[in-house]
Amino acid sequence: MGPERSPAEGAQLCESLATQKRQGKEKKKPPKCPAMSSGCSWTKRLLGFEGTDLSTWHHFVHLLNRPTDPAGLGVFRFLFGMLMALDIPQERGLSYLDHKYLDGLQVCRFPLFNFLEPLPLDWMYLVYMVMLLGALGIMLGCFYRTSCLLFLVPYWYVFFLDKTTWNNHSYLYGLFGFQLLFMNANRYWSVDGLRNPQKRNAHVPQWNYTVLRMQVFIVYFIAGIKKLDADWVEGYSMGNLARHWLFSPFRLVLSEEMTSLLVVHGGGLMLDLTAGFLLFLDTTRPFALIFVTYFHCMNSQLFSIGMFSYTMLATSPLFCYPDWPRRLIARVPTFLRGLLPLSEPPQPSSDCVYGEAGQQRPGKGTRRLGLRQHLGAIFTVLYVMEQFFLPYSHFITQGYNNWTNGLYGYSWDMMVHSRSHQHVKITYRDGLTGELGYLNPGVFTQSRRWKDHADMLKQYATCLSHLLQNYNISEPEIYFDIWVSINDRFQQRLFDPHEDIVRAEWSPFRKTPWLKPLLVDLSPWRTKLQEIEDSLDNQTEVVFIADFPGLHLENFVSEDLGNTSLQLLKGEVTVEIVNAQKNHTLREGDRIQLPPGEYHKVFTVSQEPSCYMYIYVNTTEAALEQNFTRLQELREKVQNGTETEPLPPELQPILDGSLANVTQADPVVEAFLRRQRLKEELQKRRSASLVERFHRFMSKKYFIFRRSLLMTWISLRNLAWGRPSLEQLAQEVAYANMQFGEDSSSNKGDTLHKEPERSDL
């Protein structure tokens, strides 16, 4: 709960408070508890309350309801509401809502509960508008409880509507909104305070701060506990992050490998484990604030996590003395204070308890505990216990466990696991005719996360079975062959490829029987795999495969891969070249050359899992790279005058960068020019000044918010007065899609303009 020894809370801590006159008003000094004082216990000096405050339920309720300055809570409410208002058009998706929920769109969705469905598009815009108004109401403290509900109900509806967008910080936003619903966060810097003098600048119960502080503590501490995973400690979770420019200062004294191990993984682990504790204590809080601020500022540049970094920055002052905004405002020149929140001490509140375990209420006697105070204490205890329990509740919801436990989003296992997918095959079989066919991975979806979760795969298969009937496929059976590598391990199967997922059993409370186990016994191979990769040249690629006994991998070698071989590392396999109808048995250390442009099958015939690797060179890409190098050298020779022979007409474009005067362009020259333009654009962005980067950033944000508002207005107009003609509607949407500025052409590839994924079979 932290120390709460602010001027507003008054006295009787350990020493009597001295009074003094300042600026014509009588103010109190912050109560102190000297380290050598015999009247102060260590709990009082360290935590801000006596051990006896926890001795009985009565004393505990007094402690949680003692009067506390509302200033710090009010500032957090304002910042949280503002950040959520900025988040809704961006990460919540208001700016591209029509791409996701377009009426009549044939797409498979992944709600938490199968009965949840999106509303028609115009109504979805209304839902988002209500959520946005709620966030603005929270920010302003205007009709506060109603605003919290207006934000919360649409937020959790949208959240439960799509599991593929779940992450830890989106879950955290919903928790903060839920907590604020029960708090008196509108007692400071709020419109409600202007409307109601009793709410203006009034004390809030201590538990309002306690719940928020414990929530932030849990986020840090549980995230640290989850990072004690061997993969994180050994540096496999975020192996490539140390290459980012933000870690350049560390790479001056450390190698990239040691920067990843010590700074990225070691530093992240120590910060998460200790940040919550350090923020609680007065002596360590200044250092903790510096480190968590640096940490979250780095994260804002490293990851695309929306408002999360800024939201966590907004929570840090909650650990300071609650009156910190007043003391800050007191330092502002007098002529500016009229524009800022109040700096006067808060007034008493009927929600707080003054007296025995708290403080003396000015001019009045003590007040007995009421039902409201007991409910506040019960809510605090139950909520904190539930938050400690949920990250470890996976033994209940076993159906959501895969190689990692639970649905990613509420366990605070942030960045612990990284995945790569090498091979995904979807096979369907007509249940009546037996006809086989294949689907493009991700067909009829707008997300890729279904590949990693059994519950989503079940929903996807069920959806596909309904959609395939529109293509004259009766009683379809659907099989998935998904190969995944987690934290630099071998690529291996995640699910049983022989299981018809449409009819497969799945329950949220039972283990998924068709989930293949992670081959953790092969984890020590990662060191050897890294050595093999490091020994290869820049043009040679390698893929490491592990497979289960009795299963086989069917693969196709592209014609571009002119030099592909398969080498066995462990176990025993039989390689079948399909066209040649020849079988080759490989044992440990054996190697076989694979013909390009043909299918082959690799059968694991040993009693233990087999491990092998594909080594290949993209000969087409290598040849193209050589041509690019020759064209670049030729261009430089012409420009510096060392090349005296005139260029043939088909090569003239490499000088002026234009194909306008060429009747039939060479494909290699076209590819070279495209590459040069991309390089120039990248170089231009890297060398841009701060003013140019800020302008580009603001132009992008302006487009997002402009489109959000215009599309919302169109939908609300449709609901109120009906839809206009298709021509007018198309013109209005085209106007909303207009972009202004020099980057408009390069933004055409952004997600806002991405065409819906084709649903071809």
C-alpha positions, 0 to 999 in steps of 0.5 A: 500500500505504500507510505501515505504521509502527505500534508492532507492526511494530518497527524499522530504518526510518530511526532507532533506536527509543527505548524507554520504560516506560509502565503497567508495560510496555515499548512502542515509539514509532511509527518516524519518518522526519524530512523532513530525515533523510539516511537516509530516501528520499522513497518511505519518507517518502511511501509507507512503503517503499523503492524497492528493495522493488520492485526484485525479485520477492523483495523485493516478496514480502517487502514484501507479507508483512511483519508488520502489526497485525491490529487495523484489519483485524479492525474492518473484518471486524466492521463488514462482517459486521454491515452485510451481516447488516443488508443481507440482509433489506433490499436483498438482499430476504429480507423480501419473498422470497415476493413475488419467488419465489412457487412457481408465479408466472408471471414472466420472469426475467433471470439472467446464465446462462440455466440458472440458476433459483430454487429452490422458495420454501422452499429460497430462504429456506434459501439466504438463511438460510445467507447470513445465518449466514455474514455473522454468522460473518464479523462475529464471526470465528467459523469464519471461512473457513467463514463466508466461504464460507457468505456468498459462495456464496449471495450470488453465486448470488442476484446472478447470478440476477437482473441487474435488481438489479445495481448497483455496490455489490452487486458491491462487497459480493461482492468484499469477501467474496471478498477476506476469504476469503483474508485472516487477518481473524480475528486480532483481535476474533474468536471464533476468537482465543478458541478458538485462542491462535495466532490471537489477536492475531497479525500479518497479512501486509501484502498483507491491507491492500494488497488492500482499500486498492487495491479502495477506491482503484479504486472512487473513482478509476475512478468519477472517470475515468468522470465525465470523461464530457462529460455529467457535466462539463457537468452533465446527469447529475444535473440535478435533484439540486441541488433536494434540501434537503441542498444548501440551504446552497449555494443561499444563495450559488449559483443552482440551476444553478450548484449542480448544475454546481459542487457536485453534478457538479464536487464529485463529480468532484474527490472521486472523482478525488482521494479515493483518493490523499488517503487514502493520504498521512499529511498529507492523510488527515485532510482526506480522511476528513472529506470522504469521511465528509461525502460518504457521509453525504449519499449515504445521504440522497440515494439509496436505496442500502442499506448502501453509504454505511456500508460505504464509511465502514467502509473509510476507517479501512483507510487509517489506521495499522493499530494505530489501534483499540489507540491508541483503546482505550488512551485508554478508562478502565481499567475499561471496557477489559475490554469492548473488544478487546485493546490489547496489541501483536500476537504473531508469526505464521507467515504473515508474513516477519520479517527482511531486507525486513521486521522482526526477529522477536523472539527468533528468526532470519529466516524464508525465503519459503514458498509461502504468501507467494508465493501471497499476492503473486501473488493481490495482483498478479493481483487488482489487475490484474483490477480495473483491467482489468474496467471497460474490458473492454467490447470483449470483452463487446460484446453487453452494450453499449448506449448505455452500455458493459457490464452496469451494476454492475462499471464504477464508472460510478455516477450518470453516466447518467440515463434517462427513458422516454416511450413503450414499446409491445410488439406480438406477431404470431401466426406462423400466422394473422398476428393482431396484438396488444399487451401491457402494458409489463412484463407478466410481469415484476417489474422495469423494467430490461429496457427498457434492455439488449439482453440482457435484452430478448432474454431477455424476448422469449424468455420471452414467446414461451413464455408466449403459447402458453398463450393460443393464440398460435402461433409468436409474433413480438414487437416492441418500440418503446422510446423513451428519453432519456438525460441530457436528450437527445431521446427516441429509439428504443433498438432497431429496432422492425421486428426480431422479438426472439424470432428476432433474433441476440444474442451476448455477444461481438458487437455487437447489430445491432438496437440503434439508435445514440445520436444524439450529434450532437444533444446540443448541442440540450439548451441550446435544449431547456432554453430552450424548457422555461423559456419555458413556463408551469406548465400547459404540458408539452413532449416532445422527439422525435428519430427516424430516417429511414424510421421513424415514430411512432404516437401517441395523444392523450388526450382530457384533452390538449385543446390538443396541437400538434406543431412541427418543429425539424429535418428533414422529417416527414409527419403522418398523422391516422388517422381523417381520413385526411389527411397534412400535411408539416412542415418546420423551424418548421412546426406542426400542431394534433392532435385529442384522442382520436385516433391519428396517425402521424409519418413521418420523410421527410428524409435526416437524423434529424427533431427535433420536439416535442409541446406540450400542456396537460392541460385536465382537470387544469387544470380540476380544479386550478381547482376545487381552488383554488375549494374551498380558498378557499371553505373558508377563507372559511367558517372565517374567517367571511367566507362567510355563505351556508350551504354546499350539502350536497354541499360540507359535507365540505370543512369536516369532511373526512368523507364519512360523512354524504353519500349521493352524494359529488361526485367533485371533492370526493372528490378534494379531500379525498384531496388535503388528506389527503395534504398534511396527512400530508406536512406532518405528516411534515415537521414531525415531531420527531426522536423521531417520525422515529426512531420511524417509522424504527425501526418500519419496520425492525422490521417488515422484520426481524420479517417476515424472521425469521418467514417464514424460520422458516415456510419452515424448518419446512415443509422440516423437517416439511412444509407445514401446511394452507392455512388455517394457512399463511395465518394464519401469513403474515398474522401475519408481515404484521402491522404495529404503530404509527401508520404501519401504514395508510400502509405498505400501499402499500409494496413489501412489500404490493404485489400481483403485477403482473397478467399480462393480455394 
